[in-house]
Amino acid sequence: MKKFGFATLVTGALTAAVVGLAAPAQAAPTGPGNAQDVISSLQQQGYNVIVNRIGTTALDQATVVGVRPGQTYSRTDHGVPGANHPATTVTGMTVYVDVQ
């Protein structure tokens, strides 16, 4: 029984790590655009966006100089007792956007 619990824990941790690491890579902006457009796009994708500003330029005139992944929150639901296929659901994603 201990082996099953450990295997379930490892599987859940690996799944959460893969989901957490893969999501920010898809969130990186592509192509030209102002900081406000990038921030809006990330928010529409479901990210909680934290903006780090360098200077006082308005966001619609600022440039994005970096997008970094933040914390991803997830939960694992084992469903019916005895089920062998737990489901991991991402409940929140954070990304940091550096603008100048």
N, C-alpha and C positions, 0 to 999 in steps of 0.2 A: 504494500500500500504506500510506503514511503517513496518507493521508486516512481510510482505513478504520480504522486503529488509533486515530486521534484521535476519530473519530465514535463508536467503541465506548467509549472512555474517557469522553466527554461523556455518552453515554447511560447508562452505569453510574453516573456521579456524580449525574445528575439523578434517576435511579430511587432511589438511596440517599437523596437529599435528600428526595424526596417521601415515602418510607416513614418516614424519621426524623422528619419534621415532622408527619405525619398521626397517628402512633401516640399521642403524648402527649395530643392533643386528645380521643381516645376514652377515655383513662384517667382524666380528671378525675371526681371523685366527684359524684354527683347525689343530692340529698335529704339528710335528716338522718341522723346516725349518728356513732358515736364513732370516734376515730382508729384504734383497733385493727381495727374493721370495714373501714375504708377501706384500711388497709395490707394486710389479708388479701385483700381483693378484688383489689387491684392485683397482689399476688403470684400469685394464682390465674390472672390474665390473662397471666402470664409475665414480669412486670416485676421487675427487681432494685430494691428499694425502699431508699432511703437516708433515714433519719428525722432531721430537724433539730428538736430540742426546745427550747422556751422554757419554763423552769420545771421542776418535778419532779413534776408531776401524772402519775399512772399513765395508760398509753395507753388503757385502757378507759374512762377518765373525761375524757380530753383531747379537744380540738376541733381539727379540721384547719383551718388558716388559709391554706394554700396548697399547690398541687401544681404542680411545675415539671418540664419535660422535662429529661432528662439525655442522655447519649451513647447512640446506637443503633449497634450493631455489625452489619455485614452482610458477605456475601461474594458475589461474582459468579462464576458457573460458566458457562463457555462451552461445556461439554459436548464434543461431537464436533468435532474440528478442521474449520473451514469452516462451522460452523453460524452462522446469522445471528440467532439468538434466544437471547442470554445470559439466564440465570436468576439473579435476585438473591434471596438468602435472608437474612432477618434472623436473626442468631444470638444477639443479646442486646439488651435494652432496659433503660435505667435511668430512674428517675423519683425526684425529691426531694419528700418530703412534710414540710411544716412544721406542727408541732403545738404547741398551747399549752394 
